[in-house]
Amino acid sequence: MYSQNVELRHLRYFVAVAEELHFSRAAEKLQLAQPPLSQQIRQLEQTLGVRLFERNYHTVTLTPAGQVFLEEARLVLHQMEQALSRVQAAKQGLAGRLDIGYMRSVGATDTIVPDIFQLYRQRFPAVDVRLREMSLEEQVQAIQGQQIQVGFVARSQDLPIGLDAEVIERIPLVVVCAEQHRLASQPSVTLRSLANEPFILCQRQTSRFLYDRIIQLCGFSPHITQEVSDILLLLGLVAANLGISIVPASSVSLRKQGIVARPLADLDVDVTIETALVWRRLDRSPLVQEFLAVAREVLGQGTKTNTGREERETAGRKQG
């Protein structure tokens, strides 16, 4: 039966004597006087109720019970060293578990976010990263309740007090239509000109934020003829001239044939979707702070790349 009177120091003292099989050398190794060491070993034997060493004037040997105890003592000390090492790693943000929420159909989820995770994995391979697909509302609640530490969200409004955010990307919303559609010949499109058009949208349960954002932007009840489960199918139906849609500009590259993208000309409203990294303001966890540092580094490196992509998209719209 385990005795609370056996402490780690007893195990260290015992292992030192067992490895040296000499009390004086063991005491020197431990930087301890020999009499206290001998006293501690006797106390350990009394606590265990078994002799661990056979002693005489010339030799010290392990008893059978001592040999068994040596293996176990070494294992316990090794486990303790590992535990202490992991605690220190966690203190520095080098180990632990990081729960992260994300939203599907957010442009940065397919581009910037993987780059962040790749660099973070290289820097902190011992951290267990868990991803959870969640809506904006679910992520806000989970961060506030500390079920997740960080979230990637799409938003168009301020977050609740107590949360901080780092903007990753601002993606303009564009109108997509078939090449033969009447809107294809126009350089830009106003929202009010879409009032009588048949709309194709992703299902609300698939992309609630985008769905609600489009309805909010229109300012009228759009005539929705089709609701589909993913953006690729949506673009395919648009190319077949079954209706028009409003989508993030970043998704247009998923299908380049048969569709035309036109910018919204409504300058009095915000026609962008903002992708942001969100966390609890008071969370000073090294895990979170190191993840934020990596995200900021990737965002800083990607500034020129994003600008170049925007320039290419603008040029493509002018040519179209």
TAKAKA-V207014 format. One record per pair of residues at least 4 apart in sequence whose ideal C-beta (glycine too) atoms are under 7 Angstrom apart, sorted by the first residue. I is the first residue (numbers start at 0). GAP is how many residues later the second one is. D is the distance in Angstrom with one decimal. If there is no record, write none. Layout:
i/gap/d
I/GAP/D
I/GAP/D
This chain:
i/gap/d
2/44/5.3
4/42/4.7
5/4/5.4
5/38/6.7
5/41/5.7
7/4/6.4
7/72/6.5
8/4/6.2
9/4/6.1
9/30/6.2
9/34/4.5
10/4/6.2
10/62/4.4
10/65/5.9
10/66/5.7
11/4/6.4
11/65/6.7
12/4/6.6
12/17/6.6
12/24/5.9
12/27/5.0
12/28/6.2
13/4/6.0
13/27/6.5
13/30/6.0
13/38/6.6
13/59/5.7
14/4/6.1
14/55/6.7
14/58/5.3
14/59/6.1
14/62/6.7
15/4/6.3
15/10/4.2
15/13/5.4
15/14/5.3
16/6/6.2
16/9/4.4
16/24/6.2
16/36/6.9
17/44/5.8
17/48/6.6
17/52/4.8
19/5/4.4
19/6/4.4
19/9/6.6
20/39/4.8
20/40/6.7
21/4/6.2
21/38/6.1
22/4/6.1
22/11/5.4
22/14/6.1
22/15/5.8
22/37/6.6
23/4/6.5
23/10/5.5
24/4/6.3
25/4/6.3
25/11/6.4
26/5/5.0
26/6/6.2
26/7/4.3
26/10/4.6
29/7/6.7
31/4/6.0
31/5/5.2
33/4/6.2
34/4/6.3
35/4/6.3
36/4/6.6
37/4/6.4
38/4/6.3
39/4/6.4
40/4/6.5
41/4/6.4
42/4/6.4
43/4/6.3
44/5/6.5
44/6/5.8
44/7/5.5
49/15/4.6
50/12/5.3
50/14/6.9
51/10/6.9
51/11/6.0
51/13/6.3
51/14/3.8
51/17/6.0
52/7/5.5
52/8/6.8
52/9/6.3
52/10/6.6
52/13/5.9
53/7/4.8
53/9/5.9
54/5/5.4
61/4/3.7
61/5/4.9
61/8/6.5
63/4/6.9
64/4/6.1
65/4/6.2
67/4/6.7
68/4/5.8
69/4/6.3
70/4/6.5
71/4/6.4
72/4/6.4
73/4/6.2
74/4/6.3
75/4/6.4
76/4/6.5
77/4/6.5
78/4/6.3
79/4/6.3
80/4/6.2
81/4/6.3
82/4/6.4
83/4/6.5
84/4/6.3
85/4/6.2
85/9/5.5
86/4/6.4
87/4/6.6
88/5/3.9
88/6/3.8
88/37/6.4
89/5/5.0
89/6/4.6
90/195/6.5
91/194/5.8
92/193/3.0
92/194/5.0
92/196/6.5
92/197/3.9
93/30/6.0
93/32/6.0
94/31/4.3
94/32/6.1
95/31/5.9
95/191/5.1
96/31/4.4
96/33/6.6
97/29/5.6
97/31/5.1
97/51/5.9
97/189/5.1
97/193/6.3
98/31/4.9
98/33/6.6
98/48/6.7
98/49/4.2
98/50/5.8
99/29/6.5
99/30/7.0
99/31/5.5
99/48/6.2
99/50/4.8
99/51/6.8
100/31/5.2
100/33/4.3
100/38/4.1
100/41/6.0
100/47/4.8
100/50/3.9
100/51/6.9
101/7/5.7
101/11/6.8
101/29/6.1
101/31/6.1
101/50/4.3
102/6/6.7
102/32/6.7
102/33/6.6
102/49/6.4
102/50/5.7
102/51/5.5
102/106/6.6
103/5/6.7
103/29/5.9
103/103/6.7
104/97/6.7
104/102/4.1
104/105/5.7
104/126/6.5
105/46/6.6
105/48/4.7
105/169/5.1
106/4/6.5
106/62/6.1
106/64/4.6
106/141/5.1
106/143/3.5
106/144/7.0
106/168/6.3
107/4/4.3
107/5/5.6
107/44/6.9
107/60/4.7
107/61/4.5
107/167/4.1
108/4/5.0
108/43/6.2
111/4/6.4
111/56/5.6
111/57/6.3
111/186/6.7
111/190/6.2
112/4/6.5
112/39/5.8
113/4/6.2
114/4/6.6
114/183/5.1
115/4/6.1
115/178/6.1
115/179/4.9
115/182/4.9
116/4/6.1
117/4/6.7
118/4/6.3
118/175/5.3
118/178/7.0
118/179/5.9
119/4/5.9
119/171/6.0
119/174/4.6
120/4/6.2
122/171/6.3
123/166/6.5
126/160/6.5
131/16/6.4
133/4/3.9
133/5/4.8
133/8/6.5
134/4/6.9
134/73/5.5
135/4/6.4
135/17/4.9
135/18/6.7
135/19/6.3
135/73/5.5
136/4/6.5
137/4/6.0
138/4/6.1
138/9/6.8
138/12/3.8
138/14/5.5
138/139/6.8
139/4/6.3
139/19/6.8
139/20/6.2
139/23/6.9
140/4/6.0
141/5/4.2
141/6/4.4
142/5/5.8
142/8/5.8
142/20/6.4
142/135/6.4
142/136/6.6
142/137/5.4
143/18/6.8
143/136/7.0
148/130/6.4
148/134/6.4
148/136/6.7
148/138/6.7
148/139/5.0
149/127/6.6
149/129/5.0
149/138/6.3
149/141/6.0
150/127/4.6
151/123/6.9
151/125/6.0
152/123/5.7
152/125/5.5
153/55/4.8
153/119/5.2
153/120/6.9
153/121/5.6
154/4/6.9
154/119/5.5
154/121/5.8
155/57/6.0
155/114/6.8
155/117/6.8
155/118/6.4
158/4/4.4
158/6/5.8
158/119/6.4
161/118/6.5
161/119/5.5
162/115/5.6
162/117/6.3
162/118/6.2
163/115/5.9
163/117/4.7
164/111/4.3
164/112/6.7
164/113/4.9
165/110/6.3
165/111/4.4
165/126/6.9
165/129/6.6
165/130/6.9
166/107/6.0
166/109/5.2
167/107/4.6
167/108/6.0
167/109/5.8
167/131/6.4
168/106/4.6
169/102/4.8
169/104/5.3
170/77/4.5
170/78/5.8
170/79/5.3
170/101/6.2
170/102/4.9
170/104/6.8
171/77/4.9
171/91/6.6
171/99/6.0
171/100/5.2
172/73/5.3
172/74/6.9
172/75/6.2
172/91/6.3
172/98/4.9
172/99/6.7
172/100/6.4
173/73/6.5
173/75/4.9
173/78/6.7
173/87/4.5
173/88/6.3
173/89/5.6
173/90/6.8
174/8/6.5
174/14/4.6
174/19/7.0
174/69/6.1
174/71/5.7
174/87/4.9
174/89/6.4
175/59/6.7
175/62/5.2
175/68/6.6
175/69/5.3
175/71/5.7
175/76/6.5
175/83/5.2
175/85/5.2
176/4/3.8
176/6/4.7
176/7/5.7
176/61/6.4
176/67/4.5
176/82/7.0
176/83/5.8
177/60/6.2
177/61/5.8
177/63/3.8
177/80/6.4
177/81/6.5
178/5/5.6
178/79/6.1
178/80/7.0
178/81/5.6
179/4/6.9
179/61/6.1
180/60/6.2
180/63/6.8
182/6/5.5
182/61/6.8
182/79/6.2
183/76/4.3
185/76/6.2
187/74/5.8
187/75/5.0
187/76/6.9
187/77/3.9
188/4/5.9
188/5/7.0
188/73/4.8
188/75/6.2
188/76/6.3
189/75/5.0
189/76/5.7
190/26/6.2
190/27/5.7
190/28/6.6
190/73/6.4
190/75/5.1
193/24/6.9
193/50/6.7
194/25/5.4
195/27/7.0
196/26/6.9
196/46/7.0
196/47/5.0
197/25/5.5
197/27/4.2
197/45/3.9
198/23/4.4
198/24/6.0
198/25/4.7
198/26/6.6
198/44/5.8
198/45/6.5
198/46/6.3
199/25/6.7
199/26/4.4
199/28/6.8
199/34/5.5
199/37/5.1
199/38/6.0
199/42/6.5
199/43/4.2
199/45/4.8
200/10/6.0
200/13/6.5
200/23/5.8
200/26/5.6
200/44/6.3
201/4/4.9
201/5/4.6
201/8/6.5
201/9/6.5
201/26/6.1
201/28/6.8
201/29/6.2
201/32/5.9
202/24/4.7
202/25/6.7
202/26/5.9
203/4/5.3
203/7/4.3
205/23/5.5
205/24/7.0
206/4/5.8
207/4/6.1
208/4/6.0
209/4/6.4
210/4/6.7
211/4/6.1
212/4/6.3
212/60/6.6
213/4/6.5
213/32/4.9
214/7/6.9
216/52/6.5
216/54/6.6
217/4/5.2
224/18/5.4
225/11/5.9
225/16/6.5
225/17/6.1
227/5/4.4
227/6/5.1
227/9/6.8
228/4/6.6
230/4/6.3
230/16/6.7
230/20/5.1
230/23/6.3
231/4/6.5
231/22/5.8
231/23/6.8
232/4/6.5
233/4/6.5
233/11/5.8
234/4/6.3
234/19/6.2
234/20/4.1
234/24/5.9
235/4/6.6
235/19/6.8
236/5/4.6
236/6/6.6
237/5/6.5
237/6/6.4
237/7/5.6
237/21/5.4
238/16/6.6
238/18/6.9
238/19/3.1
238/20/4.9
246/4/4.9
246/5/6.8
247/25/5.7
248/12/6.8
248/64/6.2
251/9/4.6
254/4/6.0
259/60/5.8
260/56/6.8
262/54/6.4
263/7/4.5
265/5/6.3
276/18/5.6
278/4/5.7
278/9/5.7
278/13/7.0
282/5/5.0
283/5/6.8
284/4/6.7
285/4/5.8
286/4/6.5
287/4/6.3
288/4/6.4
289/4/6.6
290/4/6.4
291/4/6.3
292/4/6.4
293/4/6.5
294/4/6.2
295/4/6.2
296/4/6.5
297/4/6.0
301/4/5.6
302/4/6.4
303/4/6.3
304/4/6.5
305/4/6.4
306/4/6.4
307/4/6.5
308/4/6.4
309/4/6.3
310/4/6.4
311/4/6.3
312/4/6.5
313/4/6.6
314/4/6.4
315/4/6.2
